Every structure is written in structure tokens, then in C-alpha cells.
Amino acid sequence: MMNVYPIDLSGYTCIAVDVALPKTRLLAVQSATGYIMCGALDISLLNSRLAERKIIAGRAVGVRTIDELLDAPLESVTTEAESIGWTPGIRGRDALLCLCRREADPR
């Protein structure tokens, strides 16, 4: 089963995706220009083979729900995410808020 729904982050709307798969779960929360995801995300692939796409993304491990994903520290982030201020250890919620604020005022 797959659930897609909006979530409010301090007045900004992001989209949560929760996909139940056999023996595992895929979790992601996206804004207009980037996302955070569960441990299934391959950051090294995004940084190497897909580097030209400049993907803003972060990975949290050991999470089982969207709330856990938002509250967890990101274990790794893409090079592009680092360029806007994300660092490993930033909470998922804080990373997305940083991104949403940047999208609202791109100066």
C-alpha cells in the first residue's frame, strides 16, 4: 500500500510518501526542490553518477514512520544539500524547513 499526503512544517507544505513493501517500508518527504528519505536512499550514487542533476537530498537510517524521519538526524546528505547548509546530523525537519525557506525567498 502507498500513502501520499501533505504535511505542514511551520506553515510550509511538504509531501510525505509512505510505501509499504514486503518486509520493509520506503519513506520520503519532499519540498519543491529536494527531499529526505529513509535508509534506502543511495547518497553516493546521487553524488557520483547523478552529480550533474544537483539533487538536494538527505538520508536517515533506522526510521519506520514519517514522524521518525522528520525527527531523525540525517546520516548523510548530498553535496548539493551541503551547499545550502545541510550537514550530517541535521534533523530531517530542520533540513526541510531550511529548504522551504530558501524556496520561498531564493535570494
N, C-alpha and C positions, 0 to 999 in steps of 0.2 A: 504494500500500500504506500501511496505517496501523498503527503500533505504539503500544500503551499499556502502560506498565509502572510499577511502583513504584520509587522511588529513595530511598535512605537519605541524609539530611542530618544528620549528627551525632546520630543516634538518632531523628530525626523522619522520618516517611514522607510523601513528596510523590508526585504522579503526573506522569509525563512522557508527552507526546503528540508523536509524530513522524509527520507525514503527508507522504508523497512524492507530489508533484503534478507534472504535466508542466513541466519546466524550472524548478521551484522546490521548496521544502520549507517546511512550516509546523512550527514548533517551539514547544512550550509546556511549562511546569512549573507545577503548581498545588498549593497547600495547600488547606485547607478554606475559606479566606475570600479568597484572592487568587491572583495568578499573574504570571509573567513570560513574555514571548513574543518571538519574532523580530520583524524589521522590518515584518511585515505588520500589526502592531497599530497602530490609529489612536488615539493618546492624545488628540488634540484632540477627536475625536468622543466619547470617553468623558467628557472634562471638560466638554463643552458640551451636546450633545444628550442624553446619558445621565447627566448630573450627579446627578440625583435618586437614581440607583442606588448612588452612593458606591462605585464599583468601585476596589479596590486592585489596581493593575497597573503593570507596567514593561515597557519595550521596549528590546531590544538589537538593534543592526544588525550585519550582516556575519557572522552566525553560521551554521554549517552542520550542527552536531551539538548534542545536548543538553548534552554536556560543555562545548562552547564557549559555549552560552547561560548555563550556570551560572557560568562563569569570566569572562564579558564584563562590562564596565561597562554599566550601563543608560544609554541615551542620553536617555530621557525617562521620567517617571513621572506617574501621575495625581495630581490634587490630594488625593484621599483617601489615596494612598500617602505623599505628603509629610506628611500629618497624623500619620502613625505613625512618621515618621523616615526614610523613604526620600528620597534625593536623587539627581539625575542624577549618574552616576559611581560609584554604589554597585555592587559586583559582584552579579550575579544570585543567587549562592549566599548572600551575606550578607543580601540583601533577604529571601529566603525564610526564612532562619534567624530573622531579626528577626520575621517574621510568624508562624512556627511557635511561637516562644517566647511571643508575645503570645496566640496561640490557646490554648496550654497554661496560661497564667496571665493571664487577661484584666483583672486589676486595673488 
